[in-house]
Amino acid sequence: MEENGEGHGLAEGKILSIWMILFVVLVLLPSMFRVSLGISHFYVKIVIKMLEWATLQIEEGVKKHKAVTLENLISTGIIQREETSMEEEIADQHQGCFSLADVMYFSKKGCEAVAEDEVTQRFSSEELVSWNLLSRTNASLHHVSWQLSVVWVMGILIRYCLLMPFRICLAVFSILLLVLATTVVGQFPNGRVKCWLSNQVQMICATLGVRCLGGLIHFHNRENRPQEGGICVANHTSPLDVLILASDGCYSLVGQAHGGLLGLIQKTCMQTTQHVLFERSEMKDRHLVRKKIREHIADKTKLPILIFPEGTCINNTSVMMFKKGSFEVGGTIHPVAIKYDPRFGDAFWNSTKYSMMTYVFNIMTSWAIVCNVWYLPPMVKEEEEDAVHFASRVKAVIAAQGGMSVLPWDGGLKRKKVKESFKEEQQKKYCQIVIESGSVGNRNVC
């Protein structure tokens, strides 16, 4: 009995040793040297083939069982209407100073906004053209074919029973490595050695973090990567944005100080890297925020500072208003466009609906996180250009590269009411139309 127990223990030890060797060779070493073995590419290709097959199964099932198109089957109920400006719809109708029929225009726009408006759409998950086997849709796609149901069940087993445990273990290992390594490096005297070690630790841990999400990141135009003393601005979809960018370069972050696990990570990172963190009360002091950012970028030896000017997460389809604060401090702006592929998982964090833990669980059980990152040429504010117009110009460049629409609205509408200034702006537009139309009508009468 004792010999059998010893043999069983030796067998378990050998299996554990094999797993450790595989982990080091396939995960840890590639992350340390930031090289890819092609495993993620191969895995993503398999998932793409599976999704394409699932789409064909759905289309064939729809043709056999229902006389409707696939688009109608998975319709999201979004109102389709032409987007025209107030000037285009009202100006041609005016023959005098005021028309009572204008009331109908505002009533129609009000009803459309109540049913669905272009702003609140951006704070919910991006709608897919076809089912990605991650969740059920409003349509009963599980009745289309038994083959599709079998593949869906197998997908659940793979994602929840195989991928999720591995990803959680790797995430815990990455966090522990970050905390321990930064604590050790933090004891070094300030200098080039400490700076180099700090950068290596952060990039290795960020790369491991991307691996634990099944991440496949395509970086474009690396020659435009942000330089020391600059400001990197990017569109914001998810907390993963920081992880993804940090896996290809080191940044100083601007944000609010947190508690709990995130607070512990912030404190350990502060031992080796100079981030610009604020308490909740300080975040409202715009002058203090600008002052600290200006002091940071004045030192050309410090890491580029990473800012998300939208101030909140948008659902990967649009870029909303960039707050002007980061464009008032001067310095070179390095725009970065981040675009996620929604077929493999929903990277958008709807913080009003999901807690951080629920969001992490959803990410861990997705197929993968696939995205493209474009480093755009650096931009500077032109002469006689104010911060608002400069921010809009940078926003337009990022949106164009990422294939996203540009919206003038403040992302703060996610949690706040519309500012009175927005209402007044629309009122001024209407008054201008009435005045101009009235003057034209008076000249015609004369």
Phi, psi and chi 1 to 4 in degrees:
 res  aa     phi    psi   chi1   chi2   chi3   chi4
   1 MET       -  -41.5  -66.0  -67.3  -68.8      -
   2 GLU   -65.9  -38.6  -67.5  179.7   -1.8      -
   3 GLU   -64.7  -40.4  -68.7 -179.8   -2.0      -
   4 ASN   -63.3  -40.1  -68.5  -24.1      -      -
   5 GLY   -64.9  -40.9      -      -      -      -
   6 GLU   -65.7  -40.4  -69.8  178.0   -0.1      -
   7 GLY   -63.6  -39.8      -      -      -      -
   8 HIS   -64.5  -39.5 -175.5   66.9      -      -
   9 GLY   -66.0  -39.6      -      -      -      -
  10 LEU   -64.5  -39.1  -70.3  173.4      -      -
  11 ALA   -63.6  -42.3      -      -      -      -
  12 GLU   -64.8  -38.5  -71.6 -177.5  -12.9      -
  13 GLY   -64.0  -39.7      -      -      -      -
  14 LYS   -65.3  -42.8  -70.4 -179.3  179.0  178.5
  15 ILE   -61.9  -43.9  -66.6  174.3      -      -
  16 LEU   -63.5  -39.1 -178.3   60.0      -      -
  17 SER   -64.7  -40.7  -60.4      -      -      -
  18 ILE   -62.2  -44.0  -67.3  172.9      -      -
  19 TRP   -63.2  -39.3  -83.1  111.5      -      -
  20 MET   -64.6  -42.3  -71.2  -64.2  -65.3      -
  21 ILE   -63.7  -43.9  -67.0  172.2      -      -
  22 LEU   -62.3  -39.6  -70.6  174.6      -      -
  23 PHE   -63.4  -44.6  172.9   76.5      -      -
  24 VAL   -66.0  -44.5  171.4      -      -      -
  25 VAL   -73.1  -41.8  173.1      -      -      -
  26 LEU   -90.6  -23.6  -61.4  179.0      -      -
  27 VAL  -119.6  -57.0  177.7      -      -      -
  28 LEU   -69.7  -50.7 -170.1   56.5      -      -
  29 LEU   -63.2  -46.2  -72.1  178.1      -      -
  30 PRO   -59.1  -35.2  -24.3   34.0      -      -
  31 SER   -69.4  -38.1  -61.1      -      -      -
  32 MET   -65.0  -39.9  -70.7  178.2   62.6      -
  33 PHE   -97.2    2.6  -65.8  100.5      -      -
  34 ARG    50.6   52.8  -69.6 -174.2  -69.9  -79.1
  35 VAL  -120.7  156.8  -63.8      -      -      -
  36 SER  -111.2  134.6  175.5      -      -      -
  37 LEU   -89.1   -1.9  -59.8  178.7      -      -
  38 GLY    86.5    1.9      -      -      -      -
  39 ILE   -66.8  -43.9  -61.2  175.6      -      -
  40 SER   -63.8  -41.4  -62.3      -      -      -
  41 HIS   -61.4  -44.1  -70.1   79.9      -      -
  42 PHE   -64.2  -43.1  179.7   71.1      -      -
  43 TYR   -62.4  -44.4  167.9   72.5      -      -
  44 VAL   -64.8  -37.7  166.9      -      -      -
  45 LYS   -61.5  -40.1  -73.5 -178.7  179.7  179.0
  46 ILE   -62.8  -44.0  -66.5  176.5      -      -
  47 VAL   -63.5  -40.1  174.7      -      -      -
  48 ILE   -60.9  -45.6  -70.2  174.4      -      -
  49 LYS   -60.6  -40.1  -67.1  -66.6 -175.9 -177.8
  50 MET   -66.2  -41.9 -178.1  178.7   63.5      -
  51 LEU   -66.8  -38.4  -64.0  179.8      -      -
  52 GLU   -63.5  -41.6  -69.2  174.7  -10.8      -
  53 TRP   -63.2  -42.0  174.2   86.0      -      -
  54 ALA   -62.4  -39.8      -      -      -      -
  55 THR   -62.9  -41.9  -58.2      -      -      -
  56 LEU   -64.1  -39.4  -68.5  174.9      -      -
  57 GLN   -62.5  -40.5  -72.2  -69.4  -47.5      -
  58 ILE   -66.1  -44.7  -65.3  171.7      -      -
  59 GLU   -62.3  -43.0  -69.2  175.7  -14.4      -
  60 GLU   -66.0  -40.0  -67.9  176.6    0.9      -
  61 GLY   -65.0  -37.2      -      -      -      -
  62 VAL   -65.4  -42.7  167.4      -      -      -
  63 LYS   -63.8  -35.1  -67.3  177.1 -178.3  178.1
  64 LYS   -77.5  -41.4  -69.1  179.7 -179.9  177.6
  65 HIS  -102.4  -25.6  -58.9  -67.1      -      -
  66 LYS  -138.7  140.2  -63.8 -178.3 -179.6  179.8
  67 ALA   -90.2   52.3      -      -      -      -
  68 VAL  -132.9  160.8  -66.0      -      -      -
  69 THR   -82.7  162.1   62.4      -      -      -
  70 LEU   -62.2  -35.6  178.3   61.8      -      -
  71 GLU   -64.1  -38.6  -73.2   75.8   11.1      -
  72 ASN   -70.1  -33.8  -69.5  -25.3      -      -
  73 LEU   -63.4  -40.8  176.3   65.8      -      -
  74 ILE  -107.1   23.1   60.1  174.4      -      -
  75 SER   -57.9  136.4  174.1      -      -      -
  76 THR   -91.5   -3.6   59.0      -      -      -
  77 GLY    81.8   12.2      -      -      -      -
  78 ILE   -70.5  133.0  -65.4  177.8      -      -
  79 ILE   -71.9  125.0  -60.5  173.7      -      -
  80 GLN   -94.5  118.4  -60.8  -65.9  -29.2      -
  81 ARG  -150.9  152.8   52.4  177.5  178.6  -96.6
  82 GLU   -77.0  134.3  -64.9 -177.3    0.7      -
  83 GLU   -90.1  105.2  -65.0  -64.9  -23.2      -
  84 THR  -122.1  151.4   54.3      -      -      -
  85 SER   -81.2  165.4   64.0      -      -      -
  86 MET   -61.0  -39.9 -177.8 -168.2  -55.3      -
  87 GLU   -61.1  -40.6  -67.9   84.8  -12.3      -
  88 GLU   -69.3  -35.6  -66.6  173.3  -18.9      -
  89 GLU   -85.6  -29.4  -68.3 -159.9   26.8      -
  90 ILE  -101.8  -39.6  -68.4 -177.8      -      -
  91 ALA   -56.0  -41.1      -      -      -      -
  92 ASP   -70.4  -18.9  -65.4  -21.6      -      -
  93 GLN   -86.1  -12.4  -58.2  175.4    6.3      -
  94 HIS   -84.4  129.3  -80.7  -83.7      -      -
  95 GLN  -117.5  -14.2  -59.8  -61.8  -31.3      -
  96 GLY  -138.5 -150.6      -      -      -      -
  97 CYS   -83.4  -27.2  -66.4      -      -      -
  98 PHE  -155.1  143.9  174.3   75.1      -      -
  99 SER  -128.3  127.2  175.3      -      -      -
 100 LEU   -65.1  -22.1 -171.4   60.8      -      -
 101 ALA   -66.4  -16.4      -      -      -      -
 102 ASP   -62.6  -24.3  -66.8  -15.3      -      -
 103 VAL   -60.4  -36.1  175.9      -      -      -
 104 MET   -65.4  -36.0  -60.8  -55.7  -61.9      -
 105 TYR   -62.5  -48.2  166.0   79.5      -      -
 106 PHE   -68.5  -33.7  -67.0  106.7      -      -
 107 SER   -65.4  -42.7  -60.6      -      -      -
 108 LYS   -64.1  -45.8 -177.1 -172.3   74.2  169.3
 109 LYS   -63.1  -35.9  -72.0  -65.0 -176.9 -178.1
 110 GLY   -65.6  -42.9      -      -      -      -
 111 CYS   -64.5  -40.3  -67.4      -      -      -
 112 GLU   -64.2  -39.3  -70.6  177.8  -10.1      -
 113 ALA   -68.2  -36.6      -      -      -      -
 114 VAL   -65.6  -42.8  170.1      -      -      -
 115 ALA   -67.9  -45.6      -      -      -      -
 116 GLU  -173.2  129.1 -179.5 -176.7   62.1      -
 117 ASP  -121.2  165.7   64.5  -85.9      -      -
 118 GLU   -74.3  -12.4   64.5  176.4   -1.8      -
 119 VAL   -87.3  -53.7  177.0      -      -      -
 120 THR   -66.0  -22.7   52.8      -      -      -
 121 GLN   -58.8  -33.2  -69.2  178.1   30.5      -
 122 ARG   -76.1   -8.3  -42.9  -57.3  171.2  177.5
 123 PHE  -105.9   18.6  -57.4  137.8      -      -
 124 SER  -129.7  163.7   58.1      -      -      -
 125 SER   -59.8  144.5  -64.4      -      -      -
 126 GLU   -64.4  133.0 -178.6  179.5   -0.8      -
 127 GLU   -79.1  138.4  -61.3  -67.6  -13.2      -
 128 LEU   -99.4  151.0  -61.2  178.8      -      -
 129 VAL   -73.0  -31.8  177.1      -      -      -
 130 SER  -138.2  163.7 -175.1      -      -      -
 131 TRP   -73.1  133.0 -175.1   30.1      -      -
 132 ASN  -103.0   19.1   60.9   -4.3      -      -
 133 LEU    64.3   14.8  -59.4  177.8      -      -
 134 LEU   -92.6  -33.5  -73.4  177.2      -      -
 135 SER  -153.8  165.4   60.5      -      -      -
 136 ARG   -76.3  149.0  -64.8  -61.5 -176.1 -167.9
 137 THR  -103.8  179.4   60.6      -      -      -
 138 ASN   -62.8  -29.4  -67.3  -29.5      -      -
 139 ALA   -80.0  148.3      -      -      -      -
 140 SER   -83.1   71.2  -60.6      -      -      -
 141 LEU   -71.2  -18.0  -64.7  177.6      -      -
 142 HIS   -73.0  -10.1   55.0  -70.6      -      -
 143 HIS   -93.1   -2.2  -65.8  -48.8      -      -
 144 VAL   -66.8  -48.8  170.6      -      -      -
 145 SER  -157.6  151.8   69.4      -      -      -
 146 TRP   -71.7  -28.6   65.7  -92.4      -      -
 147 GLN   -62.6  -39.6  -63.9   97.5  -31.9      -
 148 LEU   -65.7  -38.5 -165.7   61.5      -      -
 149 SER   -65.6  -39.0  -63.8      -      -      -
 150 VAL   -63.9  -44.7  169.7      -      -      -
 151 VAL   -63.5  -39.0  172.1      -      -      -
 152 TRP   -63.0  -43.2  179.5   71.7      -      -
 153 VAL   -64.2  -42.0  171.9      -      -      -
 154 MET   -62.8  -37.8  -69.8  177.3   60.2      -
 155 GLY   -62.2  -39.3      -      -      -      -
 156 ILE   -62.2  -45.4  -70.5  178.1      -      -
 157 LEU   -62.3  -42.0  -65.1  176.1      -      -
 158 ILE   -66.3  -46.3  -68.3  172.7      -      -
 159 ARG   -71.9  -40.2  -70.4 -174.2  -69.2  108.1
 160 TYR   -90.2  -33.8  -74.6   84.3      -      -
 161 CYS   -97.9  -21.9  -60.0      -      -      -
 162 LEU  -112.8  -56.8 -179.0   61.6      -      -
 163 LEU   -72.8  -45.3  -65.8  179.2      -      -
 164 MET   -60.8  -47.8 -173.4  179.8   71.3      -
 165 PRO   -59.6  -41.7  -23.8   34.7      -      -
 166 PHE   -63.6  -43.3  172.6   76.2      -      -
 167 ARG   -66.0  -38.9  -69.6  172.1  176.2  175.8
 168 ILE   -64.9  -44.1  -69.7  175.8      -      -
 169 CYS   -61.8  -42.6  -68.3      -      -      -
 170 LEU   -67.0  -36.5 -174.5   55.6      -      -
 171 ALA   -65.4  -43.0      -      -      -      -
 172 VAL   -63.0  -43.0  172.0      -      -      -
 173 PHE   -61.4  -41.7  174.1   80.2      -      -
 174 SER   -64.2  -42.5  -57.0      -      -      -
 175 ILE   -66.4  -44.7  -66.5  172.8      -      -
 176 LEU   -62.5  -41.3  -69.2  176.5      -      -
 177 LEU   -63.2  -41.4  177.4   62.6      -      -
 178 LEU   -62.5  -47.2  176.6   65.1      -      -
 179 VAL   -64.0  -46.8  172.6      -      -      -
 180 LEU   -68.5  -45.4  -67.0  174.5      -      -
 181 ALA   -66.4  -43.4      -      -      -      -
 182 THR   -67.7  -32.9   50.3      -      -      -
 183 THR   -64.5  -41.8  -59.1      -      -      -
 184 VAL   -68.6  -47.9  172.4      -      -      -
 185 VAL   -64.0  -32.0  174.4      -      -      -
 186 GLY   -62.7  -19.5      -      -      -      -
 187 GLN   -81.5  -11.4  -53.2  -53.6  -45.5      -
 188 PHE   -72.1  150.0  -78.4   64.9      -      -
 189 PRO   -68.4  149.0   23.6  -33.0      -      -
 190 ASN   -60.9  135.7  -66.5  -29.6      -      -
 191 GLY   165.5 -172.6      -      -      -      -
 192 ARG   -65.2  -37.6  -67.7 -176.1  178.0 -179.3
 193 VAL   -63.6  -46.2  174.9      -      -      -
 194 LYS   -63.4  -41.7 -179.8  178.6 -179.9  179.1
 195 CYS   -63.0  -44.1 -178.9      -      -      -
 196 TRP   -65.1  -45.5 -176.9   83.8      -      -
 197 LEU   -62.4  -41.1  -71.7  174.4      -      -
 198 SER   -60.9  -45.1  171.8      -      -      -
 199 ASN   -63.3  -40.9  -66.9  -15.2      -      -
 200 GLN   -65.3  -42.8  -65.1  -57.2  -49.2      -
 201 VAL   -61.9  -45.9  166.7      -      -      -
 202 GLN   -65.8  -40.6  -68.5 -167.7   39.0      -
 203 MET   -70.5  -37.5  -67.4 -177.5   68.1      -
 204 ILE   -65.0  -45.4  -70.2  171.8      -      -
 205 CYS   -66.5  -37.2  -68.3      -      -      -
 206 ALA   -66.5  -39.6      -      -      -      -
 207 THR   -63.9  -41.1  -56.9      -      -      -
 208 LEU   -62.9  -38.3  -74.9  172.2      -      -
 209 GLY   -62.6  -39.4      -      -      -      -
 210 VAL   -66.6  -38.6  171.8      -      -      -
 211 ARG   -62.1  -39.0  -54.7  -87.2 -169.3 -156.5
 212 CYS   -71.3  -10.3   77.0      -      -      -
 213 LEU   -99.7    4.0  -58.6  174.1      -      -
 214 GLY    65.6   34.7      -      -      -      -
 215 GLY   -76.2  140.2      -      -      -      -
 216 LEU  -131.3  105.2  179.9   59.0      -      -
 217 ILE  -110.7  129.8  -42.9  -58.6      -      -
 218 HIS  -106.7  112.0  -57.5  -76.8      -      -
 219 PHE   -96.2  132.7  -66.8   98.2      -      -
 220 HIS  -119.4  145.5  -53.4  -85.3      -      -
 221 ASN    57.4   54.1  -54.5  -35.6      -      -
 222 ARG   -63.7  -17.1  -83.1 -166.4  163.9  107.0
 223 GLU   -66.6  -15.7   66.2  -84.7    8.7      -
 224 ASN   -97.6   13.0  -66.1  -34.3      -      -
 225 ARG   -58.5  143.6  -83.0 -173.3  -65.7 -172.0
 226 PRO   -56.3  141.9  -25.3   34.2      -      -
 227 GLN  -104.6  166.1  -56.8  -61.9  -41.4      -
 228 GLU   -57.9  140.6  -73.7   77.6    3.8      -
 229 GLY    81.3    3.5      -      -      -      -
 230 GLY  -102.6  177.8      -      -      -      -
 231 ILE  -119.7  121.0  -59.4  176.0      -      -
 232 CYS   -97.8  122.6  174.3      -      -      -
 233 VAL  -118.7  140.1  -61.4      -      -      -
 234 ALA  -145.0  156.6      -      -      -      -
 235 ASN   -69.4  154.0   58.5  -60.6      -      -
 236 HIS  -121.0  119.2 -162.3   24.6      -      -
 237 THR  -116.9  -32.3  -56.4      -      -      -
 238 SER  -160.4  157.8  159.8      -      -      -
 239 PRO   -59.5  -19.2  -23.5   33.0      -      -
 240 LEU   -65.7  -18.5  -58.2  178.6      -      -
 241 ASP   -55.1  -42.4  -61.3  -22.0      -      -
 242 VAL   -64.6  -45.5  176.9      -      -      -
 243 LEU   -61.0  -42.6 -168.2   65.2      -      -
 244 ILE   -65.9  -47.1  -72.0  169.8      -      -
 245 LEU   -67.8  -35.9  -67.3  177.0      -      -
 246 ALA   -69.6  -19.7      -      -      -      -
 247 SER   -76.0  -10.7   67.0      -      -      -
 248 ASP  -119.7   -2.3 -165.9   49.1      -      -
 249 GLY  -178.6  161.8      -      -      -      -
 250 CYS  -101.1  141.3  -66.4      -      -      -
 251 TYR  -137.7  156.5  -61.2   88.7      -      -
 252 SER   -96.8  134.1  -66.6      -      -      -
 253 LEU  -100.4  149.0  -55.8  179.9      -      -
 254 VAL  -113.8  124.8  174.6      -      -      -
 255 GLY  -178.0 -173.7      -      -      -      -
 256 GLN   -91.2  140.1  179.4 -179.6  -44.7      -
 257 ALA   -70.8  135.8      -      -      -      -
 258 HIS  -116.7  169.9  -67.2  -85.8      -      -
 259 GLY  -109.5 -172.3      -      -      -      -
 260 GLY    68.1 -150.8      -      -      -      -
 261 LEU   -63.2  -43.1  177.4   60.6      -      -
 262 LEU   -63.1  -37.1 -171.7   56.9      -      -
 263 GLY   -65.0  -37.4      -      -      -      -
 264 LEU   -63.7  -42.0  174.3   62.8      -      -
 265 ILE   -64.5  -40.9  -64.2  174.1      -      -
 266 GLN   -61.5  -44.0  -74.1 -179.2  -22.5      -
 267 LYS   -64.8  -41.5  -70.8  178.7 -179.3  178.3
 268 THR   -67.3  -38.2   55.0      -      -      -
 269 CYS   -67.6  -32.0  -69.7      -      -      -
 270 MET   -66.1  -18.1  -75.2  -68.1  -70.4      -
 271 GLN   -71.1  -23.1  -62.9 -178.4   52.6      -
 272 THR  -120.0  -22.9   56.9      -      -      -
 273 THR  -129.2  141.2  -53.8      -      -      -
 274 GLN   -89.9   93.0  -65.0 -177.8  -13.2      -
 275 HIS   -90.2  160.3  -60.6  -71.9      -      -
 276 VAL  -107.8   93.6 -175.6      -      -      -
 277 LEU  -109.4  145.6  -60.5  179.9      -      -
 278 PHE  -128.4  151.2  -58.6   90.4      -      -
 279 GLU   -75.4  164.0  -61.4  -62.9  -27.1      -
 280 ARG   -57.1  -39.8 -177.4  178.7  -64.9  -88.0
 281 SER   -69.2  -33.3   58.3      -      -      -
 282 GLU   -73.4  -27.9  -65.8  177.8  -27.3      -
 283 MET   -61.0  -24.9  -73.5  -65.9  -69.1      -
 284 LYS   -79.6  -14.5  -61.8  178.9 -179.5  179.3
 285 ASP   -89.2   92.3 -170.1  -15.6      -      -
 286 ARG   -64.0  -34.2  -63.4 -178.7  179.3  178.3
 287 HIS   -65.0  -39.4  -64.4  -71.9      -      -
 288 LEU   -67.0  -41.2  176.8   61.6      -      -
 289 VAL   -62.5  -47.7  173.5      -      -      -
 290 ARG   -62.8  -37.8  -74.9 -160.7  -64.0  -93.2
 291 LYS   -63.1  -45.0  178.6 -177.3  176.4 -177.9
 292 LYS   -67.7  -37.9  -72.2 -167.0  174.5 -176.9
 293 ILE   -66.4  -42.4  -65.8  176.0      -      -
 294 ARG   -62.6  -40.3 -170.3  176.4  -72.0  111.9
 295 GLU   -65.9  -35.3  -69.5  174.4   -8.4      -
 296 HIS   -68.4  -48.1 -176.1   94.7      -      -
 297 ILE   -75.2  -14.7   64.3  173.9      -      -
 298 ALA   -68.3  -25.8      -      -      -      -
 299 ASP   -92.2  106.1 -171.6  -11.9      -      -
 300 LYS   -73.0   -3.8  -61.0  -56.7  179.2 -178.1
 301 THR   -91.1  -10.4   61.8      -      -      -
 302 LYS   -84.7  159.0  -68.8 -175.5  177.6  179.6
 303 LEU   -65.0  152.5  -64.8  174.1      -      -
 304 PRO   -61.4  145.6   21.0  -31.8      -      -
 305 ILE   -93.7  134.4 -160.4  163.7      -      -
 306 LEU  -103.2  124.9  176.6   59.2      -      -
 307 ILE  -133.4  141.1  -60.1  175.9      -      -
 308 PHE  -111.2   96.5  -60.2  102.5      -      -
 309 PRO   -66.6  -17.5  -18.1   31.8      -      -
 310 GLU   -67.8  -28.3  -70.7  169.5  -63.0      -
 311 GLY    81.8   -5.8      -      -      -      -
 312 THR  -157.8  167.2 -171.0      -      -      -
 313 CYS   -82.3  131.1  -64.5      -      -      -
 314 ILE  -113.4  153.3  -47.2  -61.7      -      -
 315 ASN   -80.6   29.5   74.2  -13.4      -      -
 316 ASN    75.8    7.4 -160.7   42.9      -      -
 317 THR  -109.9  -18.2   62.3      -      -      -
 318 SER  -145.1  164.8  -52.7      -      -      -
 319 VAL  -121.5  120.4 -178.4      -      -      -
 320 MET   -95.9 -176.6  -59.3 -172.0   76.3      -
 321 MET   -55.8  131.0 -174.4 -178.2   76.5      -
 322 PHE   -85.9  126.0  -81.5    8.3      -      -
 323 LYS   -68.4  141.4  -67.1  179.2  172.3   57.9
 324 LYS   -77.5  -11.9   64.4  179.1 -177.9  177.9
 325 GLY   -53.7  -46.6      -      -      -      -
 326 SER   -74.0   -9.2   54.0      -      -      -
 327 PHE  -101.7    1.4  -61.1   89.4      -      -
 328 GLU   -96.9  -14.5  -67.9  177.6  -33.4      -
 329 VAL   -85.4   -6.4  -62.6      -      -      -
 330 GLY    85.2 -171.7      -      -      -      -
 331 GLY    87.9  175.8      -      -      -      -
 332 THR   -90.6  133.1  -57.7      -      -      -
 333 ILE   -99.0  128.5  -61.0  -66.2      -      -
 334 HIS  -109.9   99.8  -60.9  -90.8      -      -
 335 PRO   -74.5  143.7   -9.9   25.9      -      -
 336 VAL  -135.3  130.1  175.5      -      -      -
 337 ALA  -106.4  129.3      -      -      -      -
 338 ILE  -120.4  124.4  -54.4  173.2      -      -
 339 LYS  -132.0  118.0  178.9   66.5  175.4  179.4
 340 TYR   -89.1  150.0  -68.0   88.8      -      -
 341 ASP   -91.7  109.6 -167.6  -30.3      -      -
 342 PRO   -73.2   -8.9   28.0  -34.2      -      -
 343 ARG   -65.5  -30.6  -65.9  176.2  -62.6  172.5
 344 PHE   -96.1  -13.5  -55.8   95.9      -      -
 345 GLY   166.6  157.7      -      -      -      -
 346 ASP   -95.7  103.5 -174.6   15.6      -      -
 347 ALA   -78.3  -16.7      -      -      -      -
 348 PHE   -66.8  133.6  168.0   62.4      -      -
 349 TRP  -102.9  108.0 -179.2   28.9      -      -
 350 ASN   -86.9   88.0 -173.2   -8.3      -      -
 351 SER   -67.3  -18.6   56.1      -      -      -
 352 THR   -79.5  -14.6   59.3      -      -      -
 353 LYS  -112.4  -37.8 -175.3  177.1 -179.2 -179.7
 354 TYR  -119.1  141.8  -61.0  114.1      -      -
 355 SER   -75.9  170.8   65.4      -      -      -
 356 MET   -61.5  -41.4  173.6   59.8   81.0      -
 357 MET   -66.4  -40.5  -66.5  -54.7  -62.9      -
 358 THR   -64.7  -40.9  -56.8      -      -      -
 359 TYR   -62.8  -44.9  171.1   73.2      -      -
 360 VAL   -61.4  -40.6  170.8      -      -      -
 361 PHE   -62.2  -43.2  176.2   79.0      -      -
 362 ASN   -63.1  -39.1  -67.9  -23.7      -      -
 363 ILE   -67.7  -42.8  -69.4  -64.0      -      -
 364 MET   -64.6  -25.3  -70.7  -72.0 -173.9      -
 365 THR  -103.1   13.2   54.9      -      -      -
 366 SER   -84.2  170.1   63.5      -      -      -
 367 TRP   -65.5  -48.7  -68.1  115.5      -      -
 368 ALA  -172.3  170.9      -      -      -      -
 369 ILE  -115.6  108.3  -63.6  -62.4      -      -
 370 VAL  -116.4  129.2 -179.4      -      -      -
 371 CYS  -154.1  162.9   79.3      -      -      -
 372 ASN  -112.7  139.3  -74.8  -83.3      -      -
 373 VAL  -124.6  123.8  176.4      -      -      -
 374 TRP  -111.8  122.5  -69.5  -86.6      -      -
 375 TYR   -87.7  117.3  -64.3  109.2      -      -
 376 LEU   -96.2  158.0  -56.4  175.6      -      -
 377 PRO   -58.2  144.0  -25.1   34.4      -      -
 378 PRO   -61.9  150.3   19.9  -29.9      -      -
 379 MET  -130.0  146.6  -56.8  174.0   65.5      -
 380 VAL  -129.2  155.5  -65.8      -      -      -
 381 LYS   -72.2  131.4 -171.7  166.0   66.1  171.2
 382 GLU   -77.6  163.6  -62.3  176.1   -8.0      -
 383 GLU   -63.7  138.3  -66.2 -176.6    6.1      -
 384 GLU    63.7   17.6  -60.1 -178.3   -3.2      -
 385 GLU  -101.5  126.2 -177.3 -178.4   32.5      -
 386 ASP   -82.8  172.6   59.1   16.5      -      -
 387 ALA   -65.4  -33.6      -      -      -      -
 388 VAL   -64.9  -47.9  174.1      -      -      -
 389 HIS   -68.4  -35.1  -72.2   87.5      -      -
 390 PHE   -64.5  -43.6 -176.4   31.9      -      -
 391 ALA   -62.3  -40.5      -      -      -      -
 392 SER   -65.5  -36.6  -62.0      -      -      -
 393 ARG   -67.2  -42.3 -174.2  159.9   59.2   91.8
 394 VAL   -65.9  -41.9  174.1      -      -      -
 395 LYS   -60.4  -41.7  179.3 -177.5   71.0  171.9
 396 ALA   -64.4  -38.3      -      -      -      -
 397 VAL   -65.3  -44.1  170.2      -      -      -
 398 ILE   -64.3  -45.0  -68.3  175.5      -      -
 399 ALA   -64.0  -40.8      -      -      -      -
 400 ALA   -63.9  -41.4      -      -      -      -
 401 GLN   -68.6  -38.0 -180.0   62.3   74.2      -
 402 GLY   -85.5   -1.6      -      -      -      -
 403 GLY    67.6   35.0      -      -      -      -
 404 MET  -112.8  154.7  -64.7  170.8  -79.2      -
 405 SER   -80.4  155.2   58.0      -      -      -
 406 VAL  -103.8  126.4  178.5      -      -      -
 407 LEU  -120.9  137.5  -66.0  179.4      -      -
 408 PRO   -81.9   -4.0   31.4  -34.5      -      -
 409 TRP   -78.4  151.9  -58.1   98.9      -      -
 410 ASP   -78.8  131.9 -175.1   -4.0      -      -
 411 GLY   -63.4  -14.5      -      -      -      -
 412 GLY   -63.9  -15.2      -      -      -      -
 413 LEU   -64.3  -11.8  -65.5  174.4      -      -
 414 LYS   -60.8  -31.8 -173.8  175.7 -175.2  178.0
 415 ARG  -128.0  -11.0  -62.2  178.5 -179.7   84.8
 416 LYS  -119.0  167.6  -58.6  176.4 -177.6  177.5
 417 LYS   -80.4  164.1  -65.3 -178.0  178.5 -179.8
 418 VAL   -65.1  134.8  178.9      -      -      -
 419 LYS   -67.4  149.8  -64.7 -179.5  179.9  178.8
 420 GLU   -62.4  -29.4  -68.9  -63.1  -34.3      -
 421 SER   -63.6  -34.1   58.3      -      -      -
 422 PHE   -66.8  -42.2  -75.9  122.7      -      -
 423 LYS   -63.9  -43.2  -61.1  178.4 -177.0  178.5
 424 GLU   -64.2  -34.8  -66.9  174.4   -0.6      -
 425 GLU   -62.9  -42.1 -176.0  178.5  -10.9      -
 426 GLN   -66.7  -37.3  -62.7  -59.5  -46.1      -
 427 GLN   -65.1  -40.2  -67.4  169.3   -6.7      -
 428 LYS   -64.9  -39.3  -69.7  178.0 -179.2  177.9
 429 LYS   -59.9  -45.2  -78.0 -174.8  178.4 -179.6
 430 TYR   -65.2  -42.8  176.9   66.9      -      -
 431 CYS   -60.5  -40.2  -69.6      -      -      -
 432 GLN   -63.3  -42.3 -171.4   67.1   25.7      -
 433 ILE   -61.7  -44.7  -67.6  171.5      -      -
 434 VAL   -63.4  -43.4  170.8      -      -      -
 435 ILE   -65.2  -46.7  -66.4  171.8      -      -
 436 GLU   -65.3  -41.7  -69.2  178.6   -5.0      -
 437 SER   -66.7  -36.7  -60.1      -      -      -
 438 GLY   -66.3  -39.4      -      -      -      -
 439 SER   -66.7  -37.4   62.4      -      -      -
 440 VAL   -66.1  -40.1  170.5      -      -      -
 441 GLY   -65.0  -39.3      -      -      -      -
 442 ASN   -64.2  -39.5  -68.6  -25.0      -      -
 443 ARG   -65.4  -37.9  -72.5 -161.4  -61.7  -90.9
 444 ASN   -65.2  -38.0  -69.0  -22.7      -      -
 445 VAL   -65.9  -40.3  170.1      -      -      -
 446 CYS   -63.9      -  -66.3      -      -      -
